[in-house]
Amino acid sequence: MAKIIIQDKIKKFNKTIRVDGDKSLSIRSLLIGSQSYGLCKIKNLSKSGDILSTINGLKKLGIKIVFKKEICYLYGKGLNGFNYRKNILINAGNSGTFARLLLGLLIKTPHEIKLVGDTSLSKRDFQRIIDPLKEFGANFKSQNKKNLPLKILGTEFLKPINYFEKKGSAQCKSSVILAALNTPGKTLVKAKKSRNHTELFLKYLNIPIKIKTKKKYDMIEINGENQFKSFNYEIPGDISSCAFFIVLTLLAKDSKLTIKDVNVNPSRIGFIKIINKMGAKVKIINKRDVYGEKLADIYVNSQKNFKSINCPIEFNSNAIDEFLIIFLLASKASGISRFRKLEELNKKESPRLKLASKILEKIGVKVKLGSGSIKIFGNPKLKVNKKIFINNYYKDHRIFMTSVIAALCLGGKWTINDMESYSSSFPSFLNILQKIGYKFK
Ligand code: S3P
């Protein structure tokens, strides 16, 4: 249980960086690749813990994956091509995305497959995925019908479903879409807006999928059991990882940062929209279309004044992984910021809304916490002059990284436990901090 101690603020910097490959797209490229026929070549795959869990899980299902010169080669075996041996045990580690999306691909397994995860993942809700997958015809066994460990037993007699996704969860939507790939007939999904990487990926591969975009919902139609060929793909930088460095730069002194080759899919940039409404002037430049997704470079420089925000709820799903770092910026803004309808935030790797309010109070920020809402009383003069200990946070990678950024911007002497946590999503985090000039003791 390593810990990090930070007692110096970040010094002025002017740098160009790249962040690790996008986690959502890394997981999707491996899972969708496993269903294709032939050799996939995937560049810039994230090396995070969640992706290692995905690779190990797919290998247990008979998918060959090798790395040569940093490039990932995956030998796809076609739809329902997994090697379903008896007594397969898959450990999804910390990754809710891998665990939930994989279940969608296992609905034909003739033998029970056991899925387990780490302590944090074992507390998370799987009912949301069990319910629709049961409708396709799959069977589940779990102690309380809700959490890992669970066992899935598939069926040959799958039937397509009509599914209404109401939470704005891309994981639920994607799990059903992946299940539909292996199911004969037409599956219809009406989904509250959330990141749309799965749909765009399948469309890019010319798999029969129709997407109609409405104001609040997307209508998705998938025609199952259509085999498709392997592909080459290059994973762009992860906007969720960029978020930490964007806020660091905004709150640092006289600094500038360019981040190259970032995925700026409109369903992922809620964070930039929110902070720009707060007065940040983050620029998305050099936009281009690649592999059915949008790529760009991001430019940001330090600023002194930020406004509070009454955060529009339509941004919630598009910024769901960035709220911790947004709350940090809100703490330095003038006025009271309000965030609502964020119940989902308490269902992540940790109860993030509750823990965020505790940490903010620890550093002297006044907050008012509701069951799915938070008011943050911003203070542009906020500084920390005391010792801060961050522990017992379920090893949530985003709590670790937000705490490091807070320490580097606000001062004080911070001891942050469970340092290994950050590698589950962003293994280059500390290396990049060193590159922009921070010297860890
Ligand atoms: C993800 C979807 C989101 C997000 C997670 C990644 C994905 O979860 O929080 O980090 O890749 O589909 P939900 O679908 O549960 O909101």
Boltz pocket constraint, residues with backbone or C-beta under 6 A from the ligand:
constraints:
  - pocket:
      binder: B
      contacts: [[A, 23], [A, 24], [A, 25], [A, 97], [A, 168], [A, 169], [A, 170], [A, 171], [A, 172], [A, 174], [A, 195], [A, 320], [A, 321], [A, 344]]
      max_distance: 6.0
